[in-house]
Amino acid sequence: MASLTTHYGITDPTPFIDVEVGADNRLYLDPHAIRLRRSPQPFADEAVNCVDSFFQQVTDSLIAGTDASFIRGRALLQRFSEPWETRLGMAAEGFQGHGGAEVVGTWIWDVLTHDVEALVRVGVFRQVEDLPLFVTGIDRDITSDVTTRIVFGPLARFTAAMVDRYPEFTSRGHHVRSFVKQVWNPSTLEWEEARVVLPVVDGRELLLVPQGWARHTLLMSAERFYNTSILSFAQLEQAVLGADGRLLKTSKEILKRQSGLGRGRSTNLRVTLRAFENEQDLLAAFRAFVATRFDQSQESRAA
């Protein structure tokens, strides 16, 4: 399989991910990586505005609690389709692998209105990237698919900028075409149709993704949240003072074997709610932890 740069004959370093053009790549669009990276501009800010305004509409619909608002919230989540244009992810893991966009959207809405409703209402659960922490079945694949569709507009504008920057996209028999695509409009707060111009590879449109926006694993993963914030809170809950006045904590390996603390999203949800009742926001602490580690990794790469 040829990479993008090989296919187009681009020899210079590129600000977009050099994916294989004819295959699903084991990379996943990560909304939290976009949020923390904040580049390239203006596309990163536009993407964050899209995901935040979209999810705000969904959660506002839940909080309003009327029949009409519930219909709107569910409908917003049912407007996704398989985002193959980026060549990211694995097709078998995406929407079609889970029964299609309408099924996935209904499934997310049902979880929001039942399992995690309390977290939504108190404002703890407020970002798209919070979904995989608590929703069984929502992992890097679905998170990537959902995010791609929400930020399709910024990705299309980034792609157009790259086409203007690299003449190889329109030389030696390569061409671009105009397509009508569904995009989220953060100004009207509605799904709309927009005409975009994209490169075409093997008869299929191509959407370029900025470097750093996609990862092999999510920054905000259920496993990472469990191993850090959840188990750390459980350690404090069970800690006792030793004879020397020091705080003695149960090891995380022992905690994992205790009833009610086994690995899983139900544990993440249950402990997060319990912590919030004790005025501790584990999600906010986890976001801070992830941001610190992200900044440290960026600094190490720059060194």
Contacts in CASP RR format, 6 or more apart in sequence:
PFRMAT RR
TARGET T0000
AUTHOR 0000-0000-0000
METHOD contacts of the structure
MODEL  1
MASLTTHYGITDPTPFIDVEVGADNRLYLDPHAIRLRRSPQPFADEAVNC
VDSFFQQVTDSLIAGTDASFIRGRALLQRFSEPWETRLGMAAEGFQGHGG
AEVVGTWIWDVLTHDVEALVRVGVFRQVEDLPLFVTGIDRDITSDVTTRI
VFGPLARFTAAMVDRYPEFTSRGHHVRSFVKQVWNPSTLEWEEARVVLPV
VDGRELLLVPQGWARHTLLMSAERFYNTSILSFAQLEQAVLGADGRLLKT
SKEILKRQSGLGRGRSTNLRVTLRAFENEQDLLAAFRAFVATRFDQSQES
RAA
1 20 0 8 1.000
1 21 0 8 1.000
1 22 0 8 1.000
1 23 0 8 1.000
2 20 0 8 1.000
2 21 0 8 1.000
2 22 0 8 1.000
3 18 0 8 1.000
3 19 0 8 1.000
3 20 0 8 1.000
3 21 0 8 1.000
4 10 0 8 1.000
4 14 0 8 1.000
4 16 0 8 1.000
4 18 0 8 1.000
4 19 0 8 1.000
4 20 0 8 1.000
4 21 0 8 1.000
4 206 0 8 1.000
4 208 0 8 1.000
5 11 0 8 1.000
5 14 0 8 1.000
5 18 0 8 1.000
7 21 0 8 1.000
7 201 0 8 1.000
8 166 0 8 1.000
8 168 0 8 1.000
8 169 0 8 1.000
8 174 0 8 1.000
9 168 0 8 1.000
10 166 0 8 1.000
10 168 0 8 1.000
14 162 0 8 1.000
14 166 0 8 1.000
14 211 0 8 1.000
15 40 0 8 1.000
15 162 0 8 1.000
15 210 0 8 1.000
15 211 0 8 1.000
16 158 0 8 1.000
16 162 0 8 1.000
16 208 0 8 1.000
16 209 0 8 1.000
16 210 0 8 1.000
16 211 0 8 1.000
17 25 0 8 1.000
17 27 0 8 1.000
17 88 0 8 1.000
17 208 0 8 1.000
17 209 0 8 1.000
17 210 0 8 1.000
17 211 0 8 1.000
17 212 0 8 1.000
17 213 0 8 1.000
17 214 0 8 1.000
19 25 0 8 1.000
19 27 0 8 1.000
19 86 0 8 1.000
19 87 0 8 1.000
19 88 0 8 1.000
19 209 0 8 1.000
20 87 0 8 1.000
21 87 0 8 1.000
21 201 0 8 1.000
21 202 0 8 1.000
21 206 0 8 1.000
22 87 0 8 1.000
22 201 0 8 1.000
22 202 0 8 1.000
23 87 0 8 1.000
24 84 0 8 1.000
24 87 0 8 1.000
24 88 0 8 1.000
24 89 0 8 1.000
24 90 0 8 1.000
24 91 0 8 1.000
25 87 0 8 1.000
25 88 0 8 1.000
25 89 0 8 1.000
26 89 0 8 1.000
26 90 0 8 1.000
26 216 0 8 1.000
27 88 0 8 1.000
27 89 0 8 1.000
27 214 0 8 1.000
27 215 0 8 1.000
27 216 0 8 1.000
28 88 0 8 1.000
28 89 0 8 1.000
28 140 0 8 1.000
28 141 0 8 1.000
28 143 0 8 1.000
28 144 0 8 1.000
28 214 0 8 1.000
28 215 0 8 1.000
28 216 0 8 1.000
28 217 0 8 1.000
28 218 0 8 1.000
29 86 0 8 1.000
29 88 0 8 1.000
29 143 0 8 1.000
29 144 0 8 1.000
29 147 0 8 1.000
29 148 0 8 1.000
29 151 0 8 1.000
29 209 0 8 1.000
29 213 0 8 1.000
29 214 0 8 1.000
30 129 0 8 1.000
30 140 0 8 1.000
30 143 0 8 1.000
30 144 0 8 1.000
30 147 0 8 1.000
30 213 0 8 1.000
30 214 0 8 1.000
30 215 0 8 1.000
30 218 0 8 1.000
30 219 0 8 1.000
30 220 0 8 1.000
31 47 0 8 1.000
31 51 0 8 1.000
31 127 0 8 1.000
31 128 0 8 1.000
31 129 0 8 1.000
31 143 0 8 1.000
31 147 0 8 1.000
31 151 0 8 1.000
32 127 0 8 1.000
32 129 0 8 1.000
32 218 0 8 1.000
32 219 0 8 1.000
32 220 0 8 1.000
32 290 0 8 1.000
33 212 0 8 1.000
33 213 0 8 1.000
33 214 0 8 1.000
33 215 0 8 1.000
33 219 0 8 1.000
33 294 0 8 1.000
34 44 0 8 1.000
34 47 0 8 1.000
34 48 0 8 1.000
34 51 0 8 1.000
34 147 0 8 1.000
34 151 0 8 1.000
34 213 0 8 1.000
35 48 0 8 1.000
35 51 0 8 1.000
35 127 0 8 1.000
35 129 0 8 1.000
36 219 0 8 1.000
36 290 0 8 1.000
36 291 0 8 1.000
36 294 0 8 1.000
36 295 0 8 1.000
37 44 0 8 1.000
37 212 0 8 1.000
37 213 0 8 1.000
38 44 0 8 1.000
38 45 0 8 1.000
39 210 0 8 1.000
40 158 0 8 1.000
40 210 0 8 1.000
43 154 0 8 1.000
43 155 0 8 1.000
43 157 0 8 1.000
43 158 0 8 1.000
43 161 0 8 1.000
43 210 0 8 1.000
44 154 0 8 1.000
44 210 0 8 1.000
46 151 0 8 1.000
46 153 0 8 1.000
46 154 0 8 1.000
46 157 0 8 1.000
47 151 0 8 1.000
47 154 0 8 1.000
47 155 0 8 1.000
47 213 0 8 1.000
49 186 0 8 1.000
50 150 0 8 1.000
50 151 0 8 1.000
50 153 0 8 1.000
50 154 0 8 1.000
50 184 0 8 1.000
50 186 0 8 1.000
51 127 0 8 1.000
51 128 0 8 1.000
51 147 0 8 1.000
51 150 0 8 1.000
51 151 0 8 1.000
52 127 0 8 1.000
53 184 0 8 1.000
53 186 0 8 1.000
53 189 0 8 1.000
54 76 0 8 1.000
54 128 0 8 1.000
54 150 0 8 1.000
54 184 0 8 1.000
54 186 0 8 1.000
55 126 0 8 1.000
55 127 0 8 1.000
55 128 0 8 1.000
56 126 0 8 1.000
57 72 0 8 1.000
57 73 0 8 1.000
57 76 0 8 1.000
57 189 0 8 1.000
58 73 0 8 1.000
58 76 0 8 1.000
58 77 0 8 1.000
58 109 0 8 1.000
58 112 0 8 1.000
59 112 0 8 1.000
59 120 0 8 1.000
59 125 0 8 1.000
59 126 0 8 1.000
60 69 0 8 1.000
61 69 0 8 1.000
61 70 0 8 1.000
61 72 0 8 1.000
61 73 0 8 1.000
61 76 0 8 1.000
62 69 0 8 1.000
62 70 0 8 1.000
62 73 0 8 1.000
62 112 0 8 1.000
62 113 0 8 1.000
62 117 0 8 1.000
62 120 0 8 1.000
62 121 0 8 1.000
63 120 0 8 1.000
63 121 0 8 1.000
70 113 0 8 1.000
73 109 0 8 1.000
74 105 0 8 1.000
74 106 0 8 1.000
74 109 0 8 1.000
76 191 0 8 1.000
77 104 0 8 1.000
77 105 0 8 1.000
77 106 0 8 1.000
77 108 0 8 1.000
77 109 0 8 1.000
78 101 0 8 1.000
78 102 0 8 1.000
78 105 0 8 1.000
78 106 0 8 1.000
79 101 0 8 1.000
79 149 0 8 1.000
79 182 0 8 1.000
79 191 0 8 1.000
80 95 0 8 1.000
80 101 0 8 1.000
80 104 0 8 1.000
80 105 0 8 1.000
80 145 0 8 1.000
80 146 0 8 1.000
80 149 0 8 1.000
81 95 0 8 1.000
81 101 0 8 1.000
81 149 0 8 1.000
81 182 0 8 1.000
82 91 0 8 1.000
82 94 0 8 1.000
82 95 0 8 1.000
82 96 0 8 1.000
82 100 0 8 1.000
82 101 0 8 1.000
82 145 0 8 1.000
83 144 0 8 1.000
83 145 0 8 1.000
83 148 0 8 1.000
83 149 0 8 1.000
83 152 0 8 1.000
83 207 0 8 1.000
84 91 0 8 1.000
84 204 0 8 1.000
85 148 0 8 1.000
85 198 0 8 1.000
85 204 0 8 1.000
85 205 0 8 1.000
85 206 0 8 1.000
85 207 0 8 1.000
86 148 0 8 1.000
86 155 0 8 1.000
86 207 0 8 1.000
86 208 0 8 1.000
86 209 0 8 1.000
86 214 0 8 1.000
87 206 0 8 1.000
88 144 0 8 1.000
88 148 0 8 1.000
88 209 0 8 1.000
88 214 0 8 1.000
89 140 0 8 1.000
89 141 0 8 1.000
89 144 0 8 1.000
90 141 0 8 1.000
91 97 0 8 1.000
93 141 0 8 1.000
93 142 0 8 1.000
94 141 0 8 1.000
94 142 0 8 1.000
94 145 0 8 1.000
95 101 0 8 1.000
95 104 0 8 1.000
95 142 0 8 1.000
95 145 0 8 1.000
98 104 0 8 1.000
98 107 0 8 1.000
98 137 0 8 1.000
98 142 0 8 1.000
104 142 0 8 1.000
104 145 0 8 1.000
108 131 0 8 1.000
108 135 0 8 1.000
108 138 0 8 1.000
108 146 0 8 1.000
111 134 0 8 1.000
111 135 0 8 1.000
112 120 0 8 1.000
115 134 0 8 1.000
115 135 0 8 1.000
115 269 0 8 1.000
116 125 0 8 1.000
116 134 0 8 1.000
116 135 0 8 1.000
116 269 0 8 1.000
118 273 0 8 1.000
119 125 0 8 1.000
119 134 0 8 1.000
119 269 0 8 1.000
119 272 0 8 1.000
119 273 0 8 1.000
119 276 0 8 1.000
119 283 0 8 1.000
120 126 0 8 1.000
122 276 0 8 1.000
124 272 0 8 1.000
124 276 0 8 1.000
124 281 0 8 1.000
124 283 0 8 1.000
124 284 0 8 1.000
125 134 0 8 1.000
125 283 0 8 1.000
128 143 0 8 1.000
128 146 0 8 1.000
128 147 0 8 1.000
128 150 0 8 1.000
129 143 0 8 1.000
129 218 0 8 1.000
129 219 0 8 1.000
129 220 0 8 1.000
130 220 0 8 1.000
130 283 0 8 1.000
131 138 0 8 1.000
131 142 0 8 1.000
131 143 0 8 1.000
131 146 0 8 1.000
132 138 0 8 1.000
132 139 0 8 1.000
132 140 0 8 1.000
132 142 0 8 1.000
132 143 0 8 1.000
132 218 0 8 1.000
132 220 0 8 1.000
132 221 0 8 1.000
132 222 0 8 1.000
133 220 0 8 1.000
133 221 0 8 1.000
133 222 0 8 1.000
133 225 0 8 1.000
133 265 0 8 1.000
133 268 0 8 1.000
133 283 0 8 1.000
133 286 0 8 1.000
134 222 0 8 1.000
134 265 0 8 1.000
134 268 0 8 1.000
134 269 0 8 1.000
134 272 0 8 1.000
135 265 0 8 1.000
136 264 0 8 1.000
136 265 0 8 1.000
136 266 0 8 1.000
139 218 0 8 1.000
139 221 0 8 1.000
139 222 0 8 1.000
140 215 0 8 1.000
140 217 0 8 1.000
140 218 0 8 1.000
140 221 0 8 1.000
143 218 0 8 1.000
144 214 0 8 1.000
148 155 0 8 1.000
148 207 0 8 1.000
149 182 0 8 1.000
149 184 0 8 1.000
150 184 0 8 1.000
151 184 0 8 1.000
152 181 0 8 1.000
152 182 0 8 1.000
152 183 0 8 1.000
152 184 0 8 1.000
152 207 0 8 1.000
153 181 0 8 1.000
153 183 0 8 1.000
153 184 0 8 1.000
153 194 0 8 1.000
153 196 0 8 1.000
155 207 0 8 1.000
155 208 0 8 1.000
155 209 0 8 1.000
156 181 0 8 1.000
156 183 0 8 1.000
156 194 0 8 1.000
156 196 0 8 1.000
156 198 0 8 1.000
156 207 0 8 1.000
158 208 0 8 1.000
158 209 0 8 1.000
158 210 0 8 1.000
159 196 0 8 1.000
159 198 0 8 1.000
159 199 0 8 1.000
159 206 0 8 1.000
159 207 0 8 1.000
159 208 0 8 1.000
160 196 0 8 1.000
160 197 0 8 1.000
162 169 0 8 1.000
162 208 0 8 1.000
163 169 0 8 1.000
163 170 0 8 1.000
163 176 0 8 1.000
163 197 0 8 1.000
163 199 0 8 1.000
168 174 0 8 1.000
169 176 0 8 1.000
169 199 0 8 1.000
170 176 0 8 1.000
174 199 0 8 1.000
175 199 0 8 1.000
175 200 0 8 1.000
176 197 0 8 1.000
176 198 0 8 1.000
176 199 0 8 1.000
176 200 0 8 1.000
177 197 0 8 1.000
177 198 0 8 1.000
177 200 0 8 1.000
177 205 0 8 1.000
178 195 0 8 1.000
178 196 0 8 1.000
178 197 0 8 1.000
179 195 0 8 1.000
179 196 0 8 1.000
179 197 0 8 1.000
179 198 0 8 1.000
179 205 0 8 1.000
180 193 0 8 1.000
180 194 0 8 1.000
180 195 0 8 1.000
180 196 0 8 1.000
181 193 0 8 1.000
181 194 0 8 1.000
181 195 0 8 1.000
181 196 0 8 1.000
182 191 0 8 1.000
182 192 0 8 1.000
182 193 0 8 1.000
182 194 0 8 1.000
183 191 0 8 1.000
183 192 0 8 1.000
183 193 0 8 1.000
183 194 0 8 1.000
183 196 0 8 1.000
184 190 0 8 1.000
184 191 0 8 1.000
184 192 0 8 1.000
185 191 0 8 1.000
185 192 0 8 1.000
198 205 0 8 1.000
198 206 0 8 1.000
198 207 0 8 1.000
199 205 0 8 1.000
199 206 0 8 1.000
199 208 0 8 1.000
200 206 0 8 1.000
219 290 0 8 1.000
219 294 0 8 1.000
220 286 0 8 1.000
220 287 0 8 1.000
220 290 0 8 1.000
222 264 0 8 1.000
222 265 0 8 1.000
222 268 0 8 1.000
223 263 0 8 1.000
224 286 0 8 1.000
224 290 0 8 1.000
225 268 0 8 1.000
225 282 0 8 1.000
225 286 0 8 1.000
226 263 0 8 1.000
226 264 0 8 1.000
226 267 0 8 1.000
226 268 0 8 1.000
227 252 0 8 1.000
228 286 0 8 1.000
228 289 0 8 1.000
229 282 0 8 1.000
229 283 0 8 1.000
229 285 0 8 1.000
229 286 0 8 1.000
229 289 0 8 1.000
230 261 0 8 1.000
230 267 0 8 1.000
230 268 0 8 1.000
230 271 0 8 1.000
230 272 0 8 1.000
230 282 0 8 1.000
231 252 0 8 1.000
231 255 0 8 1.000
231 256 0 8 1.000
231 261 0 8 1.000
233 271 0 8 1.000
233 275 0 8 1.000
233 280 0 8 1.000
233 282 0 8 1.000
234 250 0 8 1.000
234 255 0 8 1.000
234 261 0 8 1.000
234 271 0 8 1.000
235 249 0 8 1.000
235 250 0 8 1.000
235 252 0 8 1.000
235 255 0 8 1.000
236 249 0 8 1.000
238 249 0 8 1.000
238 250 0 8 1.000
238 255 0 8 1.000
239 247 0 8 1.000
239 248 0 8 1.000
239 249 0 8 1.000
239 250 0 8 1.000
240 247 0 8 1.000
240 248 0 8 1.000
241 247 0 8 1.000
241 248 0 8 1.000
242 248 0 8 1.000
255 261 0 8 1.000
256 262 0 8 1.000
256 263 0 8 1.000
260 267 0 8 1.000
260 270 0 8 1.000
261 267 0 8 1.000
261 271 0 8 1.000
271 282 0 8 1.000
272 282 0 8 1.000
272 283 0 8 1.000
275 281 0 8 1.000
275 282 0 8 1.000
276 282 0 8 1.000
END
